[in-house]
Structure formats: structure tokens, C-alpha cells
Amino acid sequence: MKRIIFVLLVVTSFAFTSNAQNTSSEYTTAIGVKIYPAAFTIKHFVKENRAVEGLAYFWNYGSRATALYEFHGDIPGVDGLKWYAGPGVHVGFWSNKWKKDYPDRDGGIAIGIDGIGGLDYKFKGVPIDIFLDWQPSFNFVGYNYFEGGWGGTGIRYTF
């Protein structure tokens, strides 16, 4: 918990001291948080309609790092609203609580592939971006399974 509070304080102080505020309906880089499961997110556009995103998840059964490559497209008629989709990979580590609650499953490490699809809205006039997505994944190292329940909503500060 102390780590999460520290990271939030650093992100907040960086956001308020940055001179590179983005107030248009486009952005190059954004950093923020995602809700369910809890994650820190950073997204960076490598081309006009291509972005890479990193996610660091923390929940009661462990932690997971995910890297995604996303294709973005405009939604006509709504300035700042984009759809996005793409592939990715993840590596996760199960906690002792996972091993205790599920002793019949492989514990330790989980490695797999991800997909993502969602909507991204950048507010014009303020450096804020909100998003909603679905992130199905499949673990193929560690406990093998399909996970269709990941995804969520979040908010990011844009640069």
C-alpha cells in the first residue's frame, strides 16, 4: 500500500509541475491508473495511430506486467474519441494467497498472450484522457487458462 501511495504522489506531483500539458484532443504520452484490477498504465504513441502501452497490475493474488501494441482509429463525429485494439504479452507472479486458495493449480509464474479492445477519449482543453477496455488473455506458462474477465476503466494525465 505504501508503494501505491508513493507512486500516486510522484505521478500527481509530476503532472502538476509539467510544462508540457496537452490541451488538444490528441496526445503523445499519458500516464495514469486503471480500475479492475488495479493497474498503473503508461501509453505512448509511436506513430499517429499506433501506440505501445505498459500496465503494472497489483491484486490480492499477485502482480502482473503487461505490454500491448495498439492500433487506434478515430470515431467520426466525436472529437477526441478513438477505438483501439491490439495484441500483447504478460508475465505474472502468484502470491502465497493464490497458492493457499488453489493448491491444485500451478503457482509461481504465469506467462501468456493478451488482446485488447476499447475506447479512448481525450478531453479537449484539459490534459486528461479516460478509457474503457476489455483485455482477454491466455496463460500458457504456469497455470494454463483463458481469462476473459480483465478490462476496466481508467484515467490518465496526457503530455
Backbone torsions as a table, in degrees:
resi	resn	phi	psi	omega
1	MET	NA	-39.5	179.3
2	LYS	-61.9	-38.1	178.8
3	ARG	-63.3	-43.6	-178.9
4	ILE	-63.2	-45.0	179.1
5	ILE	-62.9	-42.2	178.7
6	PHE	-60.5	-47.6	-179.5
7	VAL	-62.6	-42.3	177.8
8	LEU	-61.8	-39.9	178.2
9	LEU	-65.1	-42.1	179.0
10	VAL	-63.5	-46.2	180.0
11	VAL	-62.5	-44.0	-179.9
12	THR	-63.8	-45.0	-179.7
13	SER	-66.4	-36.9	176.9
14	PHE	-64.3	-41.6	-178.7
15	ALA	-62.4	-40.5	-177.0
16	PHE	-81.0	-17.0	179.8
17	THR	-102.3	-4.2	-178.2
18	SER	-72.0	137.4	175.3
19	ASN	-91.7	-3.4	-174.3
20	ALA	-101.4	40.9	-179.7
21	GLN	-62.1	139.5	-179.7
22	ASN	-108.3	111.6	-178.7
23	THR	-109.9	6.4	175.4
24	SER	-83.7	-172.1	177.4
25	SER	-93.9	9.8	176.9
26	GLU	-121.5	160.6	174.6
27	TYR	-151.3	162.3	178.6
28	THR	-104.2	-44.0	-178.1
29	THR	-136.1	145.9	178.3
30	ALA	-145.9	145.8	178.9
31	ILE	-134.3	139.4	-178.7
32	GLY	-175.4	-152.7	-177.2
33	VAL	-129.6	150.7	176.8
34	LYS	-120.1	142.4	-179.2
35	ILE	-104.4	131.1	179.3
36	TYR	63.1	110.7	-25.4
37	PRO	-67.8	161.2	-174.5
38	ALA	-58.4	132.2	-179.4
39	ALA	-150.4	151.1	167.0
40	PHE	-95.7	140.5	-176.5
41	THR	-132.5	142.4	171.3
42	ILE	-136.0	131.1	-179.0
43	LYS	-126.7	138.4	179.3
44	HIS	-138.4	129.1	177.5
45	PHE	-81.3	123.9	177.9
46	VAL	-94.8	-20.0	172.2
47	LYS	-143.6	174.2	-176.9
48	GLU	-55.8	-39.1	-176.7
49	ASN	-122.5	23.3	178.6
50	ARG	-131.7	133.7	-179.8
51	ALA	-137.3	155.2	169.4
52	VAL	-112.4	142.7	179.9
53	GLU	-134.2	137.3	174.7
54	GLY	-115.4	137.7	179.8
55	LEU	-128.8	135.4	174.6
56	ALA	-118.6	108.9	-177.2
57	TYR	-97.5	146.5	174.5
58	PHE	-139.8	127.1	176.9
59	TRP	-151.6	179.5	-171.4
60	ASN	-64.8	-17.2	179.0
61	TYR	-103.9	8.5	175.6
62	GLY	142.1	-149.5	-179.5
63	SER	-142.9	162.5	-177.2
64	ARG	-155.8	139.8	174.1
65	ALA	-113.8	132.7	-177.7
66	THR	-128.6	138.6	174.4
67	ALA	-120.5	131.2	-176.6
68	LEU	-127.3	147.5	172.3
69	TYR	-116.2	119.0	-170.1
70	GLU	-117.8	138.0	173.0
71	PHE	-99.5	128.1	-178.0
72	HIS	-113.7	147.6	175.8
73	GLY	-143.9	145.7	178.8
74	ASP	-71.4	149.9	170.8
75	ILE	-105.6	112.1	-175.2
76	PRO	-57.5	140.5	175.6
77	GLY	91.9	-10.2	179.4
78	VAL	-131.1	100.5	-179.8
79	ASP	-62.4	127.4	178.6
80	GLY	95.4	-11.9	-179.3
81	LEU	-96.4	127.2	178.9
82	LYS	-131.1	152.3	167.8
83	TRP	-96.7	157.9	174.0
84	TYR	-150.8	152.7	178.7
85	ALA	-157.5	154.4	177.0
86	GLY	171.0	176.2	179.7
87	PRO	-97.1	168.8	176.4
88	GLY	-168.4	-177.5	178.4
89	VAL	-137.2	159.4	176.8
90	HIS	-144.9	158.0	169.6
91	VAL	-135.2	131.5	-177.4
92	GLY	-131.2	162.1	179.3
93	PHE	-132.0	123.2	-179.2
94	TRP	-79.5	145.4	178.0
95	SER	-86.7	173.5	175.8
96	ASN	-64.4	-29.3	177.2
97	LYS	-62.6	-41.5	176.6
98	TRP	-59.7	-48.4	-178.0
99	LYS	-63.0	-35.8	179.2
100	LYS	-72.4	-44.9	-177.2
101	ASP	-73.9	-27.2	-177.5
102	TYR	-130.6	67.4	-175.9
103	PRO	-66.5	-19.2	-179.7
104	ASP	-83.9	-6.5	-179.0
105	ARG	-103.1	153.2	177.1
106	ASP	-64.8	134.8	178.0
107	GLY	-109.5	-175.5	176.3
108	GLY	97.6	-100.5	-172.5
109	ILE	-115.6	150.7	174.8
110	ALA	-134.8	126.6	178.1
111	ILE	-126.6	137.0	-178.6
112	GLY	-165.0	-171.4	-179.8
113	ILE	-112.9	153.9	-177.8
114	ASP	-130.5	159.9	167.0
115	GLY	-129.5	160.7	177.0
116	ILE	-146.5	144.1	173.8
117	GLY	-149.2	137.4	-178.2
118	GLY	-174.7	-172.2	178.5
119	LEU	-121.8	142.1	-176.7
120	ASP	-132.1	126.6	179.8
121	TYR	-125.0	120.2	176.9
122	LYS	-101.6	116.3	178.7
123	PHE	-66.6	133.3	175.5
124	LYS	-81.5	134.0	177.8
125	GLY	96.8	-14.1	176.4
126	VAL	-138.2	150.1	-177.6
127	PRO	-84.4	53.6	-176.7
128	ILE	-126.8	139.1	178.4
129	ASP	-128.7	134.9	173.1
130	ILE	-119.5	154.2	-177.7
131	PHE	-149.2	159.0	177.6
132	LEU	-140.7	127.4	-178.2
133	ASP	-147.5	170.3	173.0
134	TRP	-124.5	133.0	-174.1
135	GLN	-131.9	79.0	176.6
136	PRO	-70.7	152.0	180.0
137	SER	-148.8	163.6	176.2
138	PHE	-135.5	124.4	175.3
139	ASN	-87.6	131.1	175.9
140	PHE	-122.0	-5.2	170.7
141	VAL	-123.3	134.1	-172.1
142	GLY	90.7	-147.4	178.7
143	TYR	-70.4	116.3	-176.3
144	ASN	-82.8	123.6	175.9
145	TYR	-169.8	160.0	172.7
146	PHE	-92.3	135.6	178.2
147	GLU	-120.8	109.7	-179.1
148	GLY	-104.2	3.2	-175.1
149	GLY	-96.8	3.7	-180.0
150	TRP	-87.1	150.9	-178.3
151	GLY	146.2	-178.7	178.6
152	GLY	160.7	-162.9	179.6
153	THR	-126.1	157.9	-179.3
154	GLY	-162.4	179.0	-179.1
155	ILE	-140.0	141.2	-179.2
156	ARG	-135.5	150.8	171.4
157	TYR	-91.4	130.9	-174.2
158	THR	-105.1	150.8	178.1
159	PHE	-122.4	NA	NA
